[in-house]
Amino acid sequence: MSPTAQTAGKFVPSYYVTDALTSLFLRGASISSPTILLDLIVVSVRSIVALLIGIVLFTKYGKA
C-alpha cells in the first residue's frame, strides 16, 4: 500500500480493530499488551465521541 493510503487508513476505526485482532491471533500477543490496549482505547474514544456528537445533533435537530 502507498504511504498515503496507510496514513489515511489510520483515520478509520477498523484499522485499529484489525490491528488488535492481528496482534492477538497471528502475533500471539496477550490481551494486556500495550498494542492491544492502545487499539482498544482508540476505538473506545472514537465510539464515545461519535455517540456524543449524535446526542448533541439529536437534541438540536431531532423531533421528539
Phi, psi and omega in degrees: 000149180288156179300327179293318179293324178294320178293317179294327180296335180287350177268358180257127183300332181295338176300315183287324177294315179296320179296318179295316180294322177296318178296320181291309190272322185264324182266349178073027179287152177279163183294338181260015179288151182302325180296315180294316181295320178296316178298319178296319179295316181298314180294320180294315180295317178297322179294317179295319178297316179297320178296316179296320177297319178297319178296315180297315180294324179292318180293330181278318187244348185284153176258116182240000000 
